[in-house]
Amino acid sequence: MPLDPRQGDVEDDAASPGQRSLLAIAGSLLVEISLPKLLVAWAASLLLPGLLLGLAPLVASAWLASLSIHARALTEIGAALTLVAIAALGWFGWRPLLRIAETNFWSLNALAVQPSYAFAREALRHLVERAWRGKVTPAFRMRLRRACSLGAGVLLSAGAALIALLAWPATRWTASLNELALMHHLVVPTLANALVLVSCYLAAASLAWGVADASMDQPVDLAAFDTVPSGTRIWRVAHLSDLHTVGERYGFRIESGRAGPRGNERLDRVLARLSYIHAVNPLDHVLISGDMTDAGRAAEWAEFLDALSLHPQLAARTLMLPGNHDLNIVDRANPARLDLPFSSGKRLRQVRTLSAIAAVQGDRVHVVDSLGRLPAMLLEALAPHRERIVGFADHGGILRAASLHGVFDDQFPMILPPDQADGLGIAILNSNAETHFSFTNALGLVSDDQMRRLDAAMRHFPSACWIIALHHHLIEYPMPVKAFSERVGTALINGSWFVRRLQAFADRSIVMHGHRHIDWIGACGPLRIVSAPSPVMRPDDVTTHFYIHNIARGPDGRLQLAEPERIDIAGD
């Protein structure tokens, strides 16, 4: 026949950056995107937080002015009662107002401030490295990246300060209650207030981030693996990532299109090989660092869980975490489609992912409270929400989605505690940024709240060694980058900050991630980092591989990383 449908066609390459240029995908996006939805999404994500942030000082000043007026008229009983009422309103109302201002400030920080700095830093690095192409040694590249971090911080700080100065004449920091009743007169001053506040923060923060990034240890290839003394307990950890299970027998992946694998036969071979290895030399853990599915669809999760269920010994040792393809793909065939911030699509992908994670490891991993304690297993933590999750999955709806707000985020980090005081624990993080757009699905962010709970949990087991598992790469690899999109479109936005926060535990921890399918083992100072290749995302006739890592605790309590075992999976 003229066309074999099993081989796919151009439609399978529609959203593949491997088969189409980003410019071509962006062109299709501009033609097909829904402008009304885009405007609503921008308004809800940026404009509304800005208005609320800029309005906070006006509300506070109006309350103080009213309090002052009534304080001067205390001779009358009515004024005294009014004063008490206003004071009570302020006492009980300032906390919600402060929370609203704080929430919206950090929302703008995550959506605009940190991405601006990361974009400027990586853009400057990319331009400089391209200008010095062919002359850059690893040591020189490290110095260039330090200088570019500092330069980006200085340039962005100066630009933000200039914006604040230009916006200052339009600001207004005080208002009366009567003026607050005429809100349309305060829209421009409110937005100007928000712009000045965010710009001042960006000016200070970008300079601080630039100095911190320039002074921190840069990533380097791991110099040598550790030699583990005989008789030392060794944990064998198989590290898989980016399996991208599809829901169709002849389905192709979004990212690779027809240049990649078809169906799930490669996944079946990976699990079969791993099961054989486990029978010969038992594994302690199988870590899958995200992107178990290609687009987070129910059929894909069903295929993945069915494949894993054929190997119960592996399933009992498997730990997995969410990747951007599990959560952030709005439409696998249309990168122009977007979710509104309050739509139910993102929440549905979250509950699918959380349910699958609970099915695999829910009776082994714990959730963490703010003190680092492990109050409940994952299944126990989800039990109070079970009926609402099922109802939402069956019927959908914005209100049902809103009732599950925070349920997904509250479960991270998940902790597999060490089996003894000086054993090996595994911390499972969610590093996916809140995006509502398939085109920006790959961005990553580790929240400060999640980092605080991780810090508390690791301090709760001071003698244990740790695997810190997440999906996104922490920091740019010490190697040339071909495309700028690789530096900013797939990055952990606050990766440098995250690396600095982990330095306190660097001697007894190792970070394992996936995301970009790059096979690399290196370090940032004493913190060792393992980036996993994908054992699936290559053409069917090409050999792929993964690693089994050998981890031990040294006599001095430091984590030791022995040379890993490379496992090849032959092509068809």
C-alpha positions as CSV (number, residue, x, y, z in Angstrom):
1,M,0.0,0.0,0.0
2,P,1.2,3.6,-0.6
3,L,1.2,4.5,3.1
4,D,1.9,2.2,6.0
5,P,0.1,3.8,9.0
6,R,2.3,1.8,11.4
7,Q,5.2,4.0,10.3
8,G,3.4,7.2,11.2
9,D,3.3,10.4,9.2
10,V,3.9,14.1,9.5
11,E,1.2,14.5,12.2
12,D,3.3,12.5,14.6
13,D,6.1,15.1,14.3
14,A,3.8,18.1,15.0
15,A,5.2,19.0,18.4
16,S,8.6,17.3,18.1
17,P,11.6,19.7,18.5
18,G,13.8,16.9,17.2
19,Q,11.9,16.8,13.9
20,R,10.9,20.5,13.6
21,S,12.7,23.7,14.5
22,L,11.4,25.7,17.5
23,L,10.8,28.5,15.0
24,A,8.4,26.3,13.0
25,I,6.7,25.1,16.2
26,A,6.4,28.7,17.4
27,G,4.9,29.7,14.0
28,S,2.2,27.0,14.3
29,L,1.6,28.1,17.8
30,L,1.0,31.7,16.8
31,V,-1.5,30.6,14.1
32,E,-3.4,28.2,16.3
33,I,-3.3,29.8,19.8
34,S,-6.5,31.0,21.4
35,L,-5.8,34.7,22.1
36,P,-8.8,35.1,24.5
37,K,-7.6,32.2,26.6
38,L,-4.0,33.6,26.5
39,L,-5.2,37.0,27.7
40,V,-7.2,35.5,30.5
41,A,-4.3,33.3,31.5
42,W,-1.9,36.3,31.6
43,A,-4.4,38.3,33.5
44,A,-4.9,35.6,36.1
45,S,-1.2,34.7,36.4
46,L,0.4,38.2,36.2
47,L,-2.1,41.1,36.2
48,L,-4.2,39.9,39.2
49,P,-1.2,39.1,41.5
50,G,0.2,42.5,40.5
51,L,-3.0,44.3,41.4
52,L,-3.3,42.6,44.7
53,L,0.3,43.2,45.6
54,G,0.1,46.9,44.6
55,L,-3.2,47.3,46.5
56,A,-1.9,46.0,49.8
57,P,-0.1,49.3,50.9
58,L,-3.1,51.3,49.9
59,V,-5.4,49.2,52.0
60,A,-3.0,49.3,55.0
61,S,-2.7,53.0,54.8
62,A,-6.5,53.5,54.6
63,W,-6.9,51.4,57.7
64,L,-4.2,53.4,59.6
65,A,-5.7,56.7,58.5
66,S,-9.2,55.7,59.7
67,L,-7.7,54.5,63.0
68,S,-5.9,57.8,63.5
69,I,-9.0,59.9,62.7
70,H,-11.1,58.0,65.2
71,A,-8.4,58.0,67.8
72,R,-8.5,61.8,67.8
73,A,-12.3,61.8,68.5
74,L,-12.3,59.4,71.5
75,T,-14.5,61.8,73.5
76,E,-17.6,60.4,71.9
77,I,-18.8,56.9,72.7
78,G,-19.7,56.2,69.1
79,A,-16.2,57.2,68.0
80,A,-14.7,54.9,70.6
81,L,-16.8,52.0,69.5
82,T,-16.0,52.7,65.9
83,L,-12.3,52.8,66.8
84,V,-12.6,49.4,68.6
85,A,-14.4,48.0,65.5
86,I,-11.7,49.3,63.1
87,A,-8.9,48.1,65.4
88,A,-10.5,44.6,65.5
89,L,-10.9,44.6,61.8
90,G,-7.3,45.5,61.4
91,W,-6.2,42.9,64.0
92,F,-8.0,40.1,62.3
93,G,-7.6,41.4,58.7
94,W,-3.9,42.3,58.6
95,R,-2.9,38.6,58.6
96,P,-5.0,37.7,55.5
97,L,-3.8,40.9,53.9
98,L,-0.2,40.1,54.6
99,R,-0.7,36.5,53.3
100,I,-2.4,37.8,50.1
101,A,0.5,40.2,49.5
102,E,3.1,37.6,50.3
103,T,1.5,34.9,48.1
104,N,1.2,37.3,45.2
105,F,4.7,38.6,45.6
106,W,6.1,35.1,45.5
107,S,3.8,34.2,42.6
108,L,5.3,37.1,40.6
109,N,8.7,36.0,41.8
110,A,8.3,32.5,40.4
111,L,6.6,33.7,37.2
112,A,8.6,36.7,36.3
113,V,11.6,37.5,38.6
114,Q,13.5,34.3,38.8
115,P,12.9,33.4,35.1
116,S,14.1,36.9,34.1
117,Y,17.4,36.3,35.9
118,A,17.8,32.8,34.7
119,F,17.0,33.9,31.1
120,A,19.5,36.8,31.3
121,R,22.2,34.6,32.8
122,E,21.9,31.8,30.3
123,A,21.5,34.2,27.3
124,L,24.7,35.9,28.2
125,R,26.5,32.6,28.7
126,H,25.2,31.3,25.4
127,L,26.3,34.4,23.5
128,V,29.7,34.4,25.1
129,E,30.3,30.7,24.6
130,R,29.3,30.9,20.9
131,A,31.6,33.9,20.4
132,W,34.5,31.8,21.9
133,R,33.4,28.6,20.1
134,G,36.4,26.3,19.4
135,K,38.6,28.1,22.0
136,V,36.8,27.1,25.2
137,T,38.5,24.6,27.4
138,P,36.5,23.2,30.4
139,A,38.4,25.4,32.8
140,F,37.9,28.5,30.6
141,R,34.2,27.7,30.3
142,M,33.9,27.6,34.0
143,R,35.5,31.0,34.3
144,L,33.2,32.4,31.5
145,R,30.1,31.1,33.3
146,R,31.2,32.7,36.6
147,A,31.7,36.0,34.8
148,C,28.5,35.8,32.9
149,S,26.5,35.1,36.1
150,L,28.0,38.2,37.7
151,G,27.5,40.2,34.5
152,A,23.9,39.1,34.1
153,G,23.2,40.0,37.8
154,V,24.7,43.5,37.3
155,L,22.9,44.2,34.0
156,L,19.5,43.0,35.3
157,S,19.9,44.9,38.5
158,A,20.6,48.1,36.7
159,G,17.7,47.5,34.3
160,A,15.3,46.8,37.2
161,A,16.4,49.9,39.0
162,L,15.8,52.0,35.9
163,I,12.3,50.5,35.6
164,A,11.6,51.3,39.2
165,L,12.7,54.9,38.7
166,L,10.6,55.4,35.6
167,A,7.5,53.9,37.3
168,W,7.9,55.8,40.6
169,P,6.0,59.0,39.5
170,A,2.9,56.9,38.9
171,T,2.9,55.2,42.3
172,R,0.7,56.0,45.2
173,W,1.3,54.6,48.7
174,T,-1.6,56.0,50.7
175,A,-5.3,56.2,50.2
176,S,-8.5,56.8,52.2
177,L,-11.5,54.4,52.6
178,N,-13.5,56.7,50.3
179,E,-10.9,56.4,47.6
180,L,-10.7,52.7,47.9
181,A,-14.4,52.7,47.1
182,L,-13.5,54.2,43.7
183,M,-11.1,51.4,42.6
184,H,-11.1,52.4,39.0
185,H,-9.1,55.5,39.9
186,L,-6.4,53.4,41.6
187,V,-5.7,50.9,38.9
188,V,-2.7,52.7,37.4
189,P,-1.2,53.6,40.8
190,T,-1.8,50.0,42.0
191,L,0.0,48.5,39.0
192,A,2.8,51.1,39.4
193,N,3.2,50.1,43.0
194,A,3.5,46.4,42.1
195,L,6.0,47.3,39.3
196,V,8.2,49.3,41.7
197,L,8.1,46.6,44.4
198,V,8.9,43.8,42.0
199,S,11.6,45.9,40.2
200,C,13.3,46.8,43.5
201,Y,13.3,43.2,44.6
202,L,14.6,42.1,41.2
203,A,17.4,44.8,41.4
204,A,18.5,43.5,44.8
205,A,17.9,39.8,44.2
206,S,19.5,39.6,40.7
207,L,22.7,41.2,42.1
208,A,22.7,38.8,45.0
209,W,22.0,35.8,42.8
210,G,24.7,36.9,40.3
211,V,27.3,37.2,43.1
212,A,26.2,33.9,44.6
213,D,26.3,32.0,41.2
214,A,29.7,33.5,40.4
215,S,31.2,32.5,43.7
216,M,29.6,29.0,43.9
217,D,31.3,25.8,42.7
218,Q,30.6,25.2,39.0
219,P,29.7,21.8,37.7
220,V,32.5,19.5,36.6
221,D,32.8,15.9,35.5
222,L,33.3,13.5,38.3
223,A,37.0,13.0,38.8
224,A,36.9,9.5,40.1
225,F,34.5,7.0,41.6
226,D,35.0,5.8,45.2
227,T,36.6,2.6,46.2
228,V,34.3,0.9,48.7
229,P,36.1,-1.2,51.4
230,S,35.3,-4.9,51.4
231,G,32.6,-5.9,53.8
232,T,30.8,-2.5,53.5
233,R,27.1,-2.6,52.8
234,I,26.3,-1.5,49.2
235,W,22.9,-0.4,48.0
236,R,22.3,-1.3,44.4
237,V,20.0,1.4,42.8
238,A,18.8,1.0,39.2
239,H,18.2,4.5,37.8
240,L,15.7,4.8,35.0
241,S,14.2,8.0,33.6
242,D,12.1,9.4,30.8
243,L,10.3,6.2,29.8
244,H,7.6,8.2,28.0
245,T,5.0,5.4,27.9
246,V,2.5,5.8,25.1
247,G,-1.1,4.6,25.1
248,E,-1.1,3.1,21.6
249,R,0.6,0.1,20.1
250,Y,2.1,2.1,17.3
251,G,2.2,5.5,19.0
252,F,5.2,7.8,18.8
253,R,6.5,10.2,21.4
254,I,5.9,13.9,21.4
255,E,9.5,14.9,21.7
256,S,11.0,12.5,19.2
257,G,8.2,12.0,16.7
258,R,9.0,9.4,14.0
259,A,12.7,9.7,14.8
260,G,12.1,7.9,18.1
261,P,10.6,4.6,19.3
262,R,7.2,3.3,18.5
263,G,4.9,1.7,21.1
264,N,6.2,0.3,24.4
265,E,8.3,-2.7,23.3
266,R,11.5,-1.0,24.4
267,L,10.1,-0.4,27.9
268,D,9.0,-4.1,28.1
269,R,12.6,-5.1,27.3
270,V,14.1,-2.7,29.8
271,L,11.9,-4.1,32.6
272,A,12.5,-7.7,31.5
273,R,16.3,-7.2,31.6
274,L,16.1,-5.5,35.0
275,S,14.0,-8.3,36.3
276,Y,16.6,-10.8,35.2
277,I,19.4,-8.8,36.8
278,H,17.5,-8.6,40.0
279,A,17.1,-12.4,40.1
280,V,20.8,-12.9,39.7
281,N,22.0,-10.0,41.9
282,P,19.2,-8.4,43.9
283,L,18.5,-4.7,43.6
284,D,17.6,-2.5,46.6
285,H,15.8,0.2,44.7
286,V,14.5,1.0,41.2
287,L,14.3,4.8,40.9
288,I,12.4,6.3,38.0
289,S,13.1,10.0,37.9
290,G,10.1,11.2,36.1
291,D,8.3,11.2,32.7
292,M,6.8,7.7,33.1
293,T,4.3,8.8,30.5
294,D,4.4,10.8,27.4
295,A,1.5,13.1,28.1
296,G,0.0,12.1,31.4
297,R,-3.1,10.5,29.8
298,A,-5.0,7.8,31.6
299,A,-4.3,5.2,28.8
300,E,-0.6,5.9,29.2
301,W,-0.6,5.4,32.9
302,A,-2.6,2.2,32.4
303,E,0.1,0.9,30.0
304,F,2.9,1.8,32.4
305,L,1.3,0.2,35.4
306,D,0.4,-2.9,33.4
307,A,4.0,-3.2,32.2
308,L,5.3,-2.8,35.8
309,S,2.8,-5.3,37.2
310,L,4.4,-8.1,35.2
311,H,7.5,-7.7,37.4
312,P,6.2,-7.7,41.0
313,Q,9.7,-7.9,42.5
314,L,10.7,-4.8,40.7
315,A,7.4,-3.0,41.5
316,A,8.0,-3.7,45.2
317,R,11.3,-1.8,44.9
318,T,10.2,1.0,42.5
319,L,10.1,4.6,43.5
320,M,9.0,7.3,41.0
321,L,8.4,11.0,40.8
322,P,6.5,13.3,38.5
323,G,8.1,14.7,35.3
324,N,6.9,17.5,33.1
325,H,5.4,15.1,30.6
326,D,3.3,13.6,33.4
327,L,1.9,16.9,34.5
328,N,2.3,19.8,32.0
329,I,1.4,18.5,28.6
330,V,-1.9,20.2,27.8
331,D,-2.4,18.6,24.4
332,R,0.1,16.1,23.0
333,A,-0.7,17.1,19.4
334,N,-1.1,20.8,19.8
335,P,1.6,22.9,21.6
336,A,-0.6,26.0,21.1
337,R,-3.3,24.8,23.4
338,L,-3.2,26.1,27.0
339,D,-4.9,25.6,30.3
340,L,-6.4,28.5,32.2
341,P,-4.9,28.7,35.7
342,F,-8.3,27.7,37.2
343,S,-9.2,25.0,34.6
344,S,-9.4,21.4,35.7
345,G,-7.1,19.9,33.2
346,K,-3.9,20.4,35.2
347,R,-5.5,19.2,38.4
348,L,-6.7,16.0,36.5
349,R,-3.2,15.2,35.4
350,Q,-2.0,15.8,39.0
351,V,-4.4,13.4,40.5
352,R,-3.7,10.8,37.8
353,T,0.0,11.1,38.6
354,L,-0.5,11.1,42.4
355,S,-2.8,8.1,42.2
356,A,-0.2,6.1,40.1
357,I,2.6,7.0,42.5
358,A,0.4,6.0,45.4
359,A,-0.4,2.7,43.7
360,V,3.4,1.9,43.3
361,Q,4.9,3.2,46.5
362,G,2.1,4.6,48.7
363,D,2.6,2.0,51.5
364,R,6.4,2.7,51.6
365,V,7.0,6.4,51.4
366,H,6.0,9.0,54.0
367,V,4.9,12.6,53.7
368,V,6.8,15.2,55.7
369,D,5.6,18.0,58.1
370,S,7.4,21.3,58.7
371,L,9.5,19.8,61.6
372,G,10.9,17.0,59.5
373,R,8.7,14.3,61.1
374,L,7.0,11.6,59.0
375,P,3.4,11.6,60.3
376,A,1.9,9.3,57.7
377,M,2.4,7.1,54.7
378,L,1.3,8.5,51.4
379,L,-1.8,6.3,51.2
380,E,-2.8,7.4,54.7
381,A,-2.2,11.1,53.8
382,L,-4.4,10.7,50.7
383,A,-7.2,8.8,52.4
384,P,-9.2,11.9,53.6
385,H,-9.2,13.2,50.0
386,R,-10.1,9.9,48.3
387,E,-13.8,10.6,47.7
388,R,-13.1,14.1,46.3
389,I,-10.4,12.7,44.0
390,V,-12.7,10.0,42.7
391,G,-15.6,12.5,42.3
392,F,-13.4,14.9,40.4
393,A,-12.0,12.2,38.1
394,D,-15.5,11.0,37.3
395,H,-17.2,14.3,36.8
396,G,-14.6,17.0,36.5
397,G,-15.5,20.6,37.1
398,I,-13.8,23.8,38.3
399,L,-15.3,23.6,41.8
400,R,-14.2,20.0,42.3
401,A,-10.7,20.9,41.0
402,A,-10.6,23.8,43.5
403,S,-11.5,21.6,46.4
404,L,-8.3,19.6,45.7
405,H,-6.1,22.7,45.7
406,G,-2.8,22.0,47.4
407,V,-3.3,18.2,47.8
408,F,-0.7,17.4,45.2
409,D,2.0,19.9,46.4
410,D,1.5,18.9,50.0
411,Q,2.7,15.4,49.4
412,F,6.2,16.5,48.4
413,P,8.9,15.7,49.3
414,M,8.0,12.1,49.8
415,I,10.5,10.3,52.0
416,L,11.6,6.7,52.0
417,P,13.3,6.7,55.4
418,P,16.5,4.8,56.0
419,D,16.0,1.3,57.4
420,Q,18.4,2.1,60.2
421,A,20.0,5.3,61.6
422,D,23.0,5.2,59.3
423,G,21.2,3.7,56.3
424,L,20.1,5.1,53.0
425,G,17.1,7.3,52.7
426,I,15.5,8.6,49.4
427,A,13.8,12.0,49.1
428,I,11.4,12.3,46.2
429,L,10.8,15.9,45.0
430,N,8.4,17.5,42.6
431,S,10.5,19.9,40.5
432,N,7.8,20.9,37.9
433,A,7.0,24.6,37.5
434,E,3.3,25.7,37.4
435,T,2.9,26.1,33.6
436,H,-0.4,26.1,31.7
437,F,1.1,26.0,28.2
438,S,2.4,22.9,26.3
439,F,5.1,25.1,24.7
440,T,6.6,25.9,28.2
441,N,5.9,22.5,29.8
442,A,9.6,21.7,30.5
443,L,10.4,24.5,33.0
444,G,11.3,23.4,36.5
445,L,11.1,25.0,40.0
446,V,11.7,23.6,43.5
447,S,9.5,25.6,45.9
448,D,11.0,27.1,49.1
449,D,8.3,25.3,51.1
450,Q,9.4,21.9,49.7
451,M,13.0,22.7,50.3
452,R,12.3,23.6,53.9
453,R,10.6,20.3,54.5
454,L,13.4,18.4,52.7
455,D,15.9,20.2,54.9
456,A,14.0,19.3,58.1
457,A,13.6,15.6,57.0
458,M,17.3,15.2,56.3
459,R,18.2,16.8,59.6
460,H,15.8,14.4,61.3
461,F,18.1,11.5,60.3
462,P,21.6,13.1,60.9
463,S,23.6,9.9,60.3
464,A,21.8,8.7,57.2
465,C,23.0,9.0,53.6
466,W,20.5,10.3,51.0
467,I,19.5,10.1,47.4
468,I,17.7,13.3,46.5
469,A,15.6,12.5,43.4
470,L,14.0,15.0,41.1
471,H,13.2,15.3,37.4
472,H,14.9,18.5,36.2
473,H,18.6,19.1,35.9
474,L,20.0,21.3,38.6
475,I,22.5,23.4,36.6
476,E,23.9,23.6,33.1
477,Y,26.3,20.7,32.3
478,P,30.0,21.5,31.8
479,M,29.8,20.9,28.1
480,P,28.9,22.9,25.0
481,V,25.2,23.5,24.3
482,K,23.9,23.5,20.7
483,A,20.6,25.3,21.1
484,F,19.6,28.1,23.4
485,S,16.3,26.4,24.0
486,E,18.1,23.7,25.9
487,R,19.4,26.2,28.4
488,V,16.2,28.1,29.2
489,G,13.3,25.9,27.9
490,T,14.1,22.9,30.1
491,A,15.9,24.4,33.1
492,L,15.3,24.3,36.8
493,I,14.8,28.1,37.2
494,N,16.2,28.2,40.7
495,G,18.7,25.5,40.2
496,S,21.7,27.4,41.5
497,W,19.8,28.3,44.6
498,F,18.8,24.7,45.1
499,V,22.4,23.5,44.7
500,R,23.6,26.0,47.3
501,R,20.9,24.9,49.7
502,L,22.0,21.3,49.3
503,Q,25.7,22.0,50.1
504,A,25.0,21.5,53.9
505,F,24.3,17.8,53.1
506,A,26.7,17.3,50.2
507,D,29.0,14.9,52.0
508,R,26.2,12.4,52.7
509,S,23.9,12.9,49.7
510,I,23.7,12.5,45.9
511,V,21.3,14.0,43.5
512,M,19.7,11.9,40.8
513,H,17.6,13.3,38.0
514,G,16.6,12.8,34.3
515,H,14.8,15.2,32.0
516,R,17.2,15.9,29.2
517,H,18.2,12.3,28.6
518,I,21.9,13.2,29.0
519,D,24.3,10.6,30.4
520,W,26.5,12.6,32.9
521,I,27.9,12.1,36.3
522,G,29.6,15.1,37.9
523,A,29.7,17.4,40.9
524,C,29.2,20.9,42.1
525,G,31.8,21.2,44.7
526,P,31.3,18.2,47.1
527,L,27.7,17.6,45.8
528,R,27.6,14.8,43.4
529,I,25.0,14.8,40.6
530,V,23.8,11.9,38.4
531,S,21.9,12.7,35.2
532,A,20.2,9.6,33.7
533,P,19.9,8.8,30.0
534,S,16.6,7.5,28.7
535,P,16.7,3.8,28.0
536,V,13.7,4.3,25.7
537,M,14.0,7.6,23.7
538,R,16.1,6.4,20.8
539,P,15.0,4.8,17.4
540,D,14.0,1.2,17.8
541,D,17.1,-0.1,16.0
542,V,19.5,1.8,18.2
543,T,21.0,0.4,21.4
544,T,20.1,2.3,24.6
545,H,21.3,2.0,28.2
546,F,20.8,2.8,31.8
547,Y,22.9,2.4,35.0
548,I,22.8,0.5,38.2
549,H,24.6,2.6,40.8
550,N,26.4,1.2,43.8
551,I,26.2,3.4,46.9
552,A,27.7,2.9,50.3
553,R,28.3,4.7,53.5
554,G,32.0,5.2,54.2
555,P,33.7,4.8,57.6
556,D,33.6,8.6,58.1
557,G,29.8,8.7,57.4
558,R,30.3,10.1,53.9
559,L,28.3,8.7,51.0
560,Q,30.4,6.8,48.6
561,L,29.6,6.3,44.9
562,A,31.3,3.3,43.4
563,E,31.6,2.8,39.6
564,P,28.2,2.0,38.2
565,E,27.2,-0.9,36.0
566,R,26.1,0.0,32.5
567,I,23.2,-2.0,31.2
568,D,22.7,-2.0,27.4
569,I,19.4,-2.6,25.8
570,A,19.9,-3.8,22.2
571,G,17.7,-2.3,19.4
572,D,15.5,-4.3,17.1
